């Protein structure tokens, strides 16, 4: 088992980043109401999670964010409600796991993130289809069209890859 010991300054840095990311997550519902536009289409929790990945946080902390962001959002804003919170939590954890796994196999950050998002969405929609079939028969599984989601997924992956390259260059 590989256990890393973090310095006090590293722990403080990680805690500070987490607090900042939670503040952003806390503000998102207020922004959505202010703009009267469906902000969820921009996948704000995934964006916050990917900022955490870009900040080169420890792997365990990235999983911590994936689990706690939906729970935190539910506690402070009531969204995502009920089963959607659990589904989003599973999707975000899957996104992180797929990305870390694919990053070892693929040489491309863009392809790794693109595939990770597509696979995590597949997990989300498969689980949602089961939940909907059991609890809300006849309800649509897709709230947002597939084409806009695929386009936004490509944009997110491209942004992540571009920012990862900038970060890597700055670290040299």
Secondary structure by P-SEA (a helix, b strand, c coil): cbbbbbcaaaaaaaaaaaaaaaaaaaaaaaaaaaacccccccaaaaaaaaaaaaacccaaaaaaaaacaaaaaaaccccccaaaaaaaaaaaaaaaaaaaaaaaccccaaaaaaaaaaaaaaaaaaaaaaaaaccccccccccccaaaaaaaaaaaaaaaaaaaaaaaaaac
